[in-house]
Amino acid sequence: MNKPIPEKLSTQIDAGVKLAITKAIERHRRLGESISIWQDGQVVTLTAEQIPPLKSDD
């Protein structure tokens, strides 16, 4: 039987996945590569110039 994942662990996993996605998108932007996203019920390809830069907390 599967044991439930503790809330704290699942929160950490979610945060890690979101961080990895953010880093991958930023890498595509910096390298000039496009990405495809789901928008308004369809797949849309964004050029690197259309990807918003990562916000800095400086």
All heavy atoms as TSV, in Angstrom:
chain	resi	resn	atom	element	x	y	z
A	1	MET	N	N	0.839	-1.181	0.000
A	1	MET	CA	C	0.000	0.000	0.000
A	1	MET	C	C	0.882	1.241	0.000
A	1	MET	O	O	1.885	1.287	0.686
A	1	MET	CB	C	-0.908	-0.034	1.226
A	1	MET	CG	C	-1.867	1.138	1.271
A	1	MET	SD	S	-3.083	0.932	2.563
A	1	MET	CE	C	-4.414	0.285	1.600
A	2	ASN	N	N	0.520	2.237	-0.789
A	2	ASN	CA	C	1.284	3.478	-0.860
A	2	ASN	C	C	1.027	4.351	0.351
A	2	ASN	O	O	-0.113	4.557	0.745
A	2	ASN	CB	C	0.915	4.266	-2.118
A	2	ASN	CG	C	1.365	3.580	-3.377
A	2	ASN	OD1	O	2.276	2.765	-3.346
A	2	ASN	ND2	N	0.736	3.917	-4.482
A	3	LYS	N	N	2.108	4.874	0.911
A	3	LYS	CA	C	1.982	5.802	2.022
A	3	LYS	C	C	1.777	7.203	1.457
A	3	LYS	O	O	2.376	7.555	0.435
A	3	LYS	CB	C	3.249	5.796	2.880
A	3	LYS	CG	C	3.491	4.494	3.599
A	3	LYS	CD	C	4.748	4.593	4.443
A	3	LYS	CE	C	5.018	3.271	5.131
A	3	LYS	NZ	N	6.254	3.312	5.938
A	4	PRO	N	N	0.953	8.016	2.099
A	4	PRO	CA	C	0.779	9.387	1.600
A	4	PRO	C	C	2.068	10.187	1.765
A	4	PRO	O	O	2.823	9.990	2.707
A	4	PRO	CB	C	-0.337	9.955	2.475
A	4	PRO	CG	C	-0.385	9.086	3.685
A	4	PRO	CD	C	0.156	7.739	3.263
A	5	ILE	N	N	2.317	11.082	0.825
A	5	ILE	CA	C	3.494	11.933	0.898
A	5	ILE	C	C	3.195	13.055	1.890
A	5	ILE	O	O	2.162	13.712	1.788
A	5	ILE	CB	C	3.827	12.531	-0.490
A	5	ILE	CG1	C	4.149	11.420	-1.477
A	5	ILE	CG2	C	4.974	13.529	-0.399
A	5	ILE	CD1	C	4.350	11.888	-2.899
A	6	PRO	N	N	4.076	13.265	2.856
A	6	PRO	CA	C	3.854	14.351	3.805
A	6	PRO	C	C	3.726	15.690	3.089
A	6	PRO	O	O	4.387	15.936	2.084
A	6	PRO	CB	C	5.108	14.339	4.681
A	6	PRO	CG	C	5.751	13.019	4.438
A	6	PRO	CD	C	5.319	12.558	3.088
A	7	GLU	N	N	2.873	16.555	3.598
A	7	GLU	CA	C	2.616	17.856	2.978
A	7	GLU	C	C	3.915	18.636	2.747
A	7	GLU	O	O	4.122	19.209	1.691
A	7	GLU	CB	C	1.663	18.686	3.841
A	7	GLU	CG	C	1.310	20.038	3.267
A	7	GLU	CD	C	0.559	19.969	1.952
A	7	GLU	OE1	O	-0.194	19.010	1.738
A	7	GLU	OE2	O	0.729	20.880	1.131
A	8	LYS	N	N	4.792	18.647	3.706
A	8	LYS	CA	C	6.028	19.405	3.559
A	8	LYS	C	C	6.868	18.875	2.399
A	8	LYS	O	O	7.418	19.649	1.631
A	8	LYS	CB	C	6.832	19.351	4.859
A	8	LYS	CG	C	8.058	20.202	4.838
A	8	LYS	CD	C	8.775	20.208	6.172
A	8	LYS	CE	C	10.017	21.070	6.092
A	8	LYS	NZ	N	10.781	21.066	7.320
A	9	LEU	N	N	6.952	17.567	2.254
A	9	LEU	CA	C	7.732	16.979	1.166
A	9	LEU	C	C	7.121	17.326	-0.189
A	9	LEU	O	O	7.829	17.714	-1.120
A	9	LEU	CB	C	7.834	15.461	1.329
A	9	LEU	CG	C	8.602	14.708	0.243
A	9	LEU	CD1	C	10.030	15.231	0.121
A	9	LEU	CD2	C	8.594	13.219	0.532
A	10	SER	N	N	5.810	17.226	-0.297
A	10	SER	CA	C	5.170	17.541	-1.583
A	10	SER	C	C	5.326	19.026	-1.909
A	10	SER	O	O	5.484	19.389	-3.074
A	10	SER	CB	C	3.698	17.146	-1.568
A	10	SER	OG	O	2.969	17.876	-0.609
A	11	THR	N	N	5.326	19.871	-0.908
A	11	THR	CA	C	5.551	21.300	-1.126
A	11	THR	C	C	6.965	21.547	-1.628
A	11	THR	O	O	7.186	22.350	-2.539
A	11	THR	CB	C	5.302	22.087	0.184
A	11	THR	OG1	O	3.960	21.862	0.607
A	11	THR	CG2	C	5.519	23.571	-0.011
A	12	GLN	N	N	7.926	20.825	-1.065
A	12	GLN	CA	C	9.313	20.962	-1.509
A	12	GLN	C	C	9.484	20.458	-2.942
A	12	GLN	O	O	10.215	21.049	-3.733
A	12	GLN	CB	C	10.250	20.200	-0.575
A	12	GLN	CG	C	10.368	20.828	0.797
A	12	GLN	CD	C	11.183	19.970	1.749
A	12	GLN	OE1	O	11.413	18.788	1.523
A	12	GLN	NE2	N	11.633	20.577	2.841
A	13	ILE	N	N	8.811	19.370	-3.268
A	13	ILE	CA	C	8.874	18.821	-4.628
A	13	ILE	C	C	8.287	19.826	-5.615
A	13	ILE	O	O	8.887	20.107	-6.662
A	13	ILE	CB	C	8.157	17.461	-4.715
A	13	ILE	CG1	C	8.928	16.406	-3.912
A	13	ILE	CG2	C	7.976	17.035	-6.171
A	13	ILE	CD1	C	8.187	15.112	-3.708
A	14	ASP	N	N	7.127	20.392	-5.288
A	14	ASP	CA	C	6.496	21.390	-6.156
A	14	ASP	C	C	7.413	22.582	-6.381
A	14	ASP	O	O	7.571	23.059	-7.511
A	14	ASP	CB	C	5.174	21.880	-5.558
A	14	ASP	CG	C	4.063	20.855	-5.645
A	14	ASP	OD1	O	4.212	19.868	-6.387
A	14	ASP	OD2	O	3.033	21.042	-4.959
A	15	ALA	N	N	8.044	23.061	-5.316
A	15	ALA	CA	C	8.944	24.211	-5.427
A	15	ALA	C	C	10.145	23.863	-6.314
A	15	ALA	O	O	10.574	24.682	-7.133
A	15	ALA	CB	C	9.411	24.656	-4.041
A	16	GLY	N	N	10.671	22.660	-6.176
A	16	GLY	CA	C	11.803	22.231	-6.986
A	16	GLY	C	C	11.454	22.133	-8.456
A	16	GLY	O	O	12.242	22.540	-9.322
A	17	VAL	N	N	10.280	21.606	-8.758
A	17	VAL	CA	C	9.838	21.485	-10.153
A	17	VAL	C	C	9.643	22.868	-10.762
A	17	VAL	O	O	10.088	23.138	-11.882
A	17	VAL	CB	C	8.548	20.644	-10.245
A	17	VAL	CG1	C	7.934	20.745	-11.627
A	17	VAL	CG2	C	8.820	19.197	-9.880
A	18	LYS	N	N	9.016	23.777	-10.017
A	18	LYS	CA	C	8.799	25.143	-10.520
A	18	LYS	C	C	10.125	25.850	-10.770
A	18	LYS	O	O	10.278	26.557	-11.775
A	18	LYS	CB	C	7.941	25.939	-9.539
A	18	LYS	CG	C	6.496	25.505	-9.541
A	18	LYS	CD	C	5.676	26.262	-8.520
A	18	LYS	CE	C	4.252	25.732	-8.495
A	18	LYS	NZ	N	3.425	26.401	-7.497
A	19	LEU	N	N	11.089	25.671	-9.886
A	19	LEU	CA	C	12.400	26.276	-10.066
A	19	LEU	C	C	13.093	25.719	-11.310
A	19	LEU	O	O	13.676	26.469	-12.099
A	19	LEU	CB	C	13.273	26.048	-8.832
A	19	LEU	CG	C	14.682	26.624	-8.889
A	19	LEU	CD1	C	14.661	28.130	-9.085
A	19	LEU	CD2	C	15.452	26.240	-7.629
A	20	ALA	N	N	13.013	24.420	-11.507
A	20	ALA	CA	C	13.636	23.800	-12.680
A	20	ALA	C	C	13.003	24.317	-13.972
A	20	ALA	O	O	13.713	24.594	-14.954
A	20	ALA	CB	C	13.512	22.282	-12.594
A	21	ILE	N	N	11.693	24.470	-13.985
A	21	ILE	CA	C	11.002	24.990	-15.172
A	21	ILE	C	C	11.426	26.423	-15.439
A	21	ILE	O	O	11.722	26.802	-16.576
A	21	ILE	CB	C	9.475	24.880	-15.004
A	21	ILE	CG1	C	9.044	23.415	-15.028
A	21	ILE	CG2	C	8.741	25.683	-16.073
A	21	ILE	CD1	C	7.609	23.172	-14.608
A	22	THR	N	N	11.478	27.228	-14.380
A	22	THR	CA	C	11.888	28.623	-14.517
A	22	THR	C	C	13.295	28.728	-15.094
A	22	THR	O	O	13.555	29.522	-16.003
A	22	THR	CB	C	11.823	29.338	-13.144
A	22	THR	OG1	O	10.478	29.293	-12.671
A	22	THR	CG2	C	12.276	30.770	-13.233
A	23	LYS	N	N	14.203	27.907	-14.589
A	23	LYS	CA	C	15.584	27.923	-15.078
A	23	LYS	C	C	15.668	27.478	-16.534
A	23	LYS	O	O	16.433	28.041	-17.326
A	23	LYS	CB	C	16.472	27.039	-14.206
A	23	LYS	CG	C	16.779	27.654	-12.859
A	23	LYS	CD	C	17.705	26.760	-12.064
A	23	LYS	CE	C	18.124	27.415	-10.762
A	23	LYS	NZ	N	19.117	26.612	-10.040
A	24	ALA	N	N	14.879	26.483	-16.907
A	24	ALA	CA	C	14.894	25.997	-18.293
A	24	ALA	C	C	14.365	27.063	-19.253
A	24	ALA	O	O	14.939	27.279	-20.330
A	24	ALA	CB	C	14.061	24.722	-18.413
A	25	ILE	N	N	13.307	27.748	-18.859
A	25	ILE	CA	C	12.752	28.810	-19.709
A	25	ILE	C	C	13.754	29.949	-19.852
A	25	ILE	O	O	13.976	30.465	-20.949
A	25	ILE	CB	C	11.403	29.303	-19.144
A	25	ILE	CG1	C	10.350	28.202	-19.293
A	25	ILE	CG2	C	10.950	30.578	-19.839
A	25	ILE	CD1	C	9.041	28.483	-18.588
A	26	GLU	N	N	14.370	30.341	-18.743
A	26	GLU	CA	C	15.373	31.416	-18.790
A	26	GLU	C	C	16.563	31.015	-19.665
A	26	GLU	O	O	17.091	31.832	-20.421
A	26	GLU	CB	C	15.840	31.774	-17.377
A	26	GLU	CG	C	16.924	32.824	-17.329
A	26	GLU	CD	C	16.547	34.188	-17.880
A	26	GLU	OE1	O	15.352	34.451	-18.146
A	26	GLU	OE2	O	17.453	34.999	-18.083
A	27	ARG	N	N	16.973	29.767	-19.594
A	27	ARG	CA	C	18.084	29.279	-20.427
A	27	ARG	C	C	17.724	29.391	-21.911
A	27	ARG	O	O	18.540	29.833	-22.727
A	27	ARG	CB	C	18.417	27.833	-20.069
A	27	ARG	CG	C	19.578	27.264	-20.848
A	27	ARG	CD	C	19.924	25.850	-20.348
A	27	ARG	NE	N	21.104	25.351	-21.007
A	27	ARG	CZ	C	21.097	24.716	-22.175
A	27	ARG	NH1	N	19.962	24.481	-22.802
A	27	ARG	NH2	N	22.222	24.285	-22.714
A	28	HIS	N	N	16.502	29.008	-22.253
A	28	HIS	CA	C	16.053	29.129	-23.645
A	28	HIS	C	C	16.107	30.593	-24.087
A	28	HIS	O	O	16.541	30.907	-25.198
A	28	HIS	CB	C	14.624	28.588	-23.798
A	28	HIS	CG	C	14.555	27.126	-24.019
A	28	HIS	ND1	N	14.812	26.210	-23.035
A	28	HIS	CD2	C	14.259	26.407	-25.117
A	28	HIS	CE1	C	14.670	24.987	-23.513
A	28	HIS	NE2	N	14.340	25.084	-24.783
A	29	ARG	N	N	15.633	31.491	-23.228
A	29	ARG	CA	C	15.623	32.915	-23.569
A	29	ARG	C	C	17.044	33.417	-23.825
A	29	ARG	O	O	17.318	34.072	-24.827
A	29	ARG	CB	C	14.977	33.731	-22.446
A	29	ARG	CG	C	14.764	35.205	-22.798
A	29	ARG	CD	C	14.285	36.003	-21.610
A	29	ARG	NE	N	15.318	36.128	-20.594
A	29	ARG	CZ	C	16.354	36.973	-20.672
A	29	ARG	NH1	N	16.489	37.754	-21.716
A	29	ARG	NH2	N	17.258	37.014	-19.720
A	30	ARG	N	N	17.974	33.087	-22.920
A	30	ARG	CA	C	19.356	33.552	-23.046
A	30	ARG	C	C	20.063	32.988	-24.271
A	30	ARG	O	O	20.885	33.655	-24.888
A	30	ARG	CB	C	20.163	33.204	-21.792
A	30	ARG	CG	C	19.861	34.086	-20.603
A	30	ARG	CD	C	20.782	33.824	-19.416
A	30	ARG	NE	N	20.577	32.483	-18.848
A	30	ARG	CZ	C	21.429	31.469	-18.967
A	30	ARG	NH1	N	22.556	31.606	-19.590
A	30	ARG	NH2	N	21.153	30.299	-18.433
A	31	LEU	N	N	19.735	31.746	-24.627
A	31	LEU	CA	C	20.379	31.105	-25.777
A	31	LEU	C	C	19.696	31.423	-27.099
A	31	LEU	O	O	20.118	30.956	-28.153
A	31	LEU	CB	C	20.432	29.587	-25.566
A	31	LEU	CG	C	21.317	29.110	-24.418
A	31	LEU	CD1	C	21.184	27.602	-24.233
A	31	LEU	CD2	C	22.767	29.487	-24.670
A	32	GLY	N	N	18.601	32.184	-27.042
A	32	GLY	CA	C	17.908	32.556	-28.270
A	32	GLY	C	C	17.043	31.444	-28.840
A	32	GLY	O	O	16.770	31.421	-30.031
A	33	GLU	N	N	16.624	30.528	-27.991
A	33	GLU	CA	C	15.799	29.397	-28.430
A	33	GLU	C	C	14.329	29.652	-28.122
A	33	GLU	O	O	13.987	30.246	-27.105
A	33	GLU	CB	C	16.250	28.118	-27.721
A	33	GLU	CG	C	17.692	27.749	-28.017
A	33	GLU	CD	C	18.183	26.594	-27.177
A	33	GLU	OE1	O	17.537	26.251	-26.173
A	33	GLU	OE2	O	19.231	26.032	-27.537
A	34	SER	N	N	13.459	29.180	-28.977
A	34	SER	CA	C	12.020	29.334	-28.770
A	34	SER	C	C	11.506	28.275	-27.792
A	34	SER	O	O	12.172	27.275	-27.521
A	34	SER	CB	C	11.284	29.226	-30.101
A	34	SER	OG	O	11.469	27.943	-30.651
A	35	ILE	N	N	10.306	28.540	-27.255
A	35	ILE	CA	C	9.608	27.565	-26.416
A	35	ILE	C	C	8.163	27.489	-26.889
A	35	ILE	O	O	7.650	28.422	-27.497
A	35	ILE	CB	C	9.644	27.928	-24.913
A	35	ILE	CG1	C	8.968	29.275	-24.653
A	35	ILE	CG2	C	11.052	27.917	-24.376
A	35	ILE	CD1	C	8.731	29.573	-23.185
A	36	SER	N	N	7.525	26.384	-26.622
A	36	SER	CA	C	6.104	26.240	-26.943
A	36	SER	C	C	5.328	26.140	-25.644
A	36	SER	O	O	5.742	25.449	-24.710
A	36	SER	CB	C	5.865	25.005	-27.802
A	36	SER	OG	O	6.501	25.161	-29.054
A	37	ILE	N	N	4.202	26.875	-25.591
A	37	ILE	CA	C	3.358	26.905	-24.395
A	37	ILE	C	C	1.912	26.647	-24.794
A	37	ILE	O	O	1.555	26.719	-25.967
A	37	ILE	CB	C	3.464	28.257	-23.660
A	37	ILE	CG1	C	2.992	29.412	-24.552
A	37	ILE	CG2	C	4.882	28.506	-23.154
A	37	ILE	CD1	C	2.833	30.732	-23.836
A	38	TRP	N	N	1.073	26.357	-23.812
A	38	TRP	CA	C	-0.349	26.191	-24.035
A	38	TRP	C	C	-1.011	27.512	-23.676
A	38	TRP	O	O	-0.857	28.013	-22.563
A	38	TRP	CB	C	-0.880	25.074	-23.140
A	38	TRP	CG	C	-2.297	24.713	-23.401
A	38	TRP	CD1	C	-3.391	25.102	-22.676
A	38	TRP	CD2	C	-2.800	23.892	-24.452
A	38	TRP	NE1	N	-4.517	24.578	-23.206
A	38	TRP	CE2	C	-4.194	23.831	-24.310
A	38	TRP	CE3	C	-2.207	23.217	-25.504
A	38	TRP	CZ2	C	-5.000	23.105	-25.172
A	38	TRP	CZ3	C	-3.008	22.502	-26.365
A	38	TRP	CH2	C	-4.393	22.438	-26.194
A	39	GLN	N	N	-1.718	28.136	-24.631
A	39	GLN	CA	C	-2.327	29.440	-24.401
A	39	GLN	C	C	-3.671	29.504	-25.109
A	39	GLN	O	O	-3.757	29.245	-26.308
A	39	GLN	CB	C	-1.396	30.536	-24.917
A	39	GLN	CG	C	-1.843	31.936	-24.634
A	39	GLN	CD	C	-0.820	32.952	-25.108
A	39	GLN	OE1	O	-0.247	32.815	-26.189
A	39	GLN	NE2	N	-0.566	33.948	-24.296
A	40	ASP	N	N	-4.699	29.838	-24.361
A	40	ASP	CA	C	-6.044	29.975	-24.920
A	40	ASP	C	C	-6.488	28.742	-25.710
A	40	ASP	O	O	-7.053	28.841	-26.796
A	40	ASP	CB	C	-6.147	31.227	-25.794
A	40	ASP	CG	C	-5.873	32.508	-25.018
A	40	ASP	OD1	O	-6.224	32.562	-23.823
A	40	ASP	OD2	O	-5.297	33.440	-25.601
A	41	GLY	N	N	-6.180	27.560	-25.173
A	41	GLY	CA	C	-6.638	26.326	-25.779
A	41	GLY	C	C	-5.835	25.839	-26.973
A	41	GLY	O	O	-6.278	24.937	-27.677
A	42	GLN	N	N	-4.663	26.440	-27.224
A	42	GLN	CA	C	-3.847	25.972	-28.330
A	42	GLN	C	C	-2.358	26.116	-28.009
A	42	GLN	O	O	-1.975	26.849	-27.114
A	42	GLN	CB	C	-4.183	26.719	-29.614
A	42	GLN	CG	C	-4.012	28.208	-29.544
A	42	GLN	CD	C	-4.501	28.887	-30.816
A	42	GLN	OE1	O	-4.752	28.233	-31.824
A	42	GLN	NE2	N	-4.647	30.183	-30.779
A	43	VAL	N	N	-1.553	25.410	-28.761
A	43	VAL	CA	C	-0.103	25.482	-28.592
A	43	VAL	C	C	0.402	26.716	-29.327
A	43	VAL	O	O	0.073	26.934	-30.487
A	43	VAL	CB	C	0.593	24.215	-29.136
A	43	VAL	CG1	C	2.107	24.353	-29.043
A	43	VAL	CG2	C	0.118	22.988	-28.377
A	44	VAL	N	N	1.190	27.525	-28.620
A	44	VAL	CA	C	1.765	28.750	-29.189
A	44	VAL	C	C	3.272	28.681	-29.004
A	44	VAL	O	O	3.751	28.339	-27.928
A	44	VAL	CB	C	1.199	30.000	-28.471
A	44	VAL	CG1	C	1.848	31.270	-28.990
A	44	VAL	CG2	C	-0.310	30.066	-28.604
A	45	THR	N	N	4.025	29.003	-30.044
A	45	THR	CA	C	5.476	29.025	-29.953
A	45	THR	C	C	5.928	30.469	-29.768
A	45	THR	O	O	5.559	31.348	-30.552
A	45	THR	CB	C	6.118	28.423	-31.208
A	45	THR	OG1	O	5.677	27.062	-31.328
A	45	THR	CG2	C	7.633	28.440	-31.119
A	46	LEU	N	N	6.722	30.683	-28.706
A	46	LEU	CA	C	7.271	32.004	-28.424
A	46	LEU	C	C	8.737	32.032	-28.850
A	46	LEU	O	O	9.483	31.103	-28.554
A	46	LEU	CB	C	7.201	32.315	-26.924
A	46	LEU	CG	C	5.833	32.324	-26.261
A	46	LEU	CD1	C	5.983	32.594	-24.766
A	46	LEU	CD2	C	4.918	33.351	-26.897
A	47	THR	N	N	9.122	33.092	-29.516
A	47	THR	CA	C	10.534	33.271	-29.827
A	47	THR	C	C	11.246	33.701	-28.549
A	47	THR	O	O	10.608	34.120	-27.576
A	47	THR	CB	C	10.736	34.353	-30.906
A	47	THR	OG1	O	10.295	35.611	-30.379
A	47	THR	CG2	C	9.976	34.018	-32.179
A	48	ALA	N	N	12.563	33.637	-28.559
A	48	ALA	CA	C	13.332	34.045	-27.381
A	48	ALA	C	C	13.031	35.495	-27.002
A	48	ALA	O	O	12.960	35.825	-25.814
A	48	ALA	CB	C	14.820	33.867	-27.645
A	49	GLU	N	N	12.805	36.339	-27.982
A	49	GLU	CA	C	12.512	37.750	-27.723
A	49	GLU	C	C	11.161	37.935	-27.046
A	49	GLU	O	O	10.931	38.936	-26.367
A	49	GLU	CB	C	12.552	38.555	-29.027
A	49	GLU	CG	C	13.924	38.648	-29.665
A	49	GLU	CD	C	14.288	37.390	-30.447
A	49	GLU	OE1	O	13.399	36.649	-30.903
A	49	GLU	OE2	O	15.504	37.137	-30.588
A	50	GLN	N	N	10.244	37.002	-27.226
A	50	GLN	CA	C	8.919	37.086	-26.619
A	50	GLN	C	C	8.871	36.526	-25.199
A	50	GLN	O	O	7.895	36.737	-24.494
A	50	GLN	CB	C	7.898	36.336	-27.486
A	50	GLN	CG	C	7.677	36.964	-28.846
A	50	GLN	CD	C	6.819	36.096	-29.736
A	50	GLN	OE1	O	7.052	34.889	-29.868
A	50	GLN	NE2	N	5.812	36.698	-30.346
A	51	ILE	N	N	9.919	35.830	-24.775
A	51	ILE	CA	C	9.968	35.269	-23.434
A	51	ILE	C	C	10.383	36.377	-22.479
A	51	ILE	O	O	11.447	36.977	-22.634
A	51	ILE	CB	C	10.976	34.100	-23.340
A	51	ILE	CG1	C	10.608	32.989	-24.319
A	51	ILE	CG2	C	11.051	33.564	-21.917
A	51	ILE	CD1	C	11.670	31.907	-24.463
A	52	PRO	N	N	9.551	36.683	-21.474
A	52	PRO	CA	C	9.921	37.744	-20.545
A	52	PRO	C	C	11.136	37.343	-19.711
A	52	PRO	O	O	11.266	36.193	-19.317
A	52	PRO	CB	C	8.684	37.914	-19.655
A	52	PRO	CG	C	7.807	36.753	-19.922
A	52	PRO	CD	C	8.260	36.093	-21.180
A	53	PRO	N	N	12.037	38.303	-19.464
A	53	PRO	CA	C	13.222	37.992	-18.659
A	53	PRO	C	C	12.821	37.655	-17.220
A	53	PRO	O	O	11.786	38.103	-16.738
A	53	PRO	CB	C	14.068	39.261	-18.729
A	53	PRO	CG	C	13.155	40.330	-19.178
A	53	PRO	CD	C	12.031	39.682	-19.910
A	54	LEU	N	N	13.682	36.907	-16.580
A	54	LEU	CA	C	13.469	36.541	-15.192
A	54	LEU	C	C	13.524	37.793	-14.332
A	54	LEU	O	O	14.376	38.654	-14.526
A	54	LEU	CB	C	14.585	35.588	-14.750
A	54	LEU	CG	C	14.147	34.507	-13.820
A	54	LEU	CD1	C	13.907	33.247	-14.642
A	54	LEU	CD2	C	15.188	34.241	-12.797
A	55	LYS	N	N	12.601	37.891	-13.381
A	55	LYS	CA	C	12.615	39.032	-12.472
A	55	LYS	C	C	13.746	38.861	-11.472
A	55	LYS	O	O	13.953	37.786	-10.929
A	55	LYS	CB	C	11.288	39.140	-11.729
A	55	LYS	CG	C	10.125	39.482	-12.617
A	55	LYS	CD	C	8.849	39.572	-11.839
A	55	LYS	CE	C	7.697	39.867	-12.766
A	55	LYS	NZ	N	6.419	39.831	-12.080
A	56	SER	N	N	14.470	39.943	-11.222
A	56	SER	CA	C	15.570	39.918	-10.280
A	56	SER	C	C	15.115	40.471	-8.939
A	56	SER	O	O	14.387	41.466	-8.888
A	56	SER	CB	C	16.737	40.734	-10.814
A	56	SER	OG	O	17.776	40.750	-9.880
A	57	ASP	N	N	15.528	39.837	-7.843
A	57	ASP	CA	C	15.159	40.298	-6.515
A	57	ASP	C	C	16.209	41.226	-5.915
A	57	ASP	O	O	16.238	41.456	-4.728
A	57	ASP	CB	C	14.948	39.093	-5.578
A	57	ASP	CG	C	13.724	38.279	-5.964
A	57	ASP	OD1	O	12.824	38.841	-6.599
A	57	ASP	OD2	O	13.684	37.088	-5.616
A	58	ASP	N	N	17.094	41.747	-6.751
A	58	ASP	CA	C	18.172	42.612	-6.271
A	58	ASP	C	C	17.661	43.921	-5.741
A	58	ASP	O	O	16.837	44.573	-6.136
A	58	ASP	CB	C	19.201	42.891	-7.374
A	58	ASP	CG	C	19.876	41.584	-7.810
A	58	ASP	OD1	O	19.911	40.657	-6.992
A	58	ASP	OD2	O	20.359	41.514	-8.945
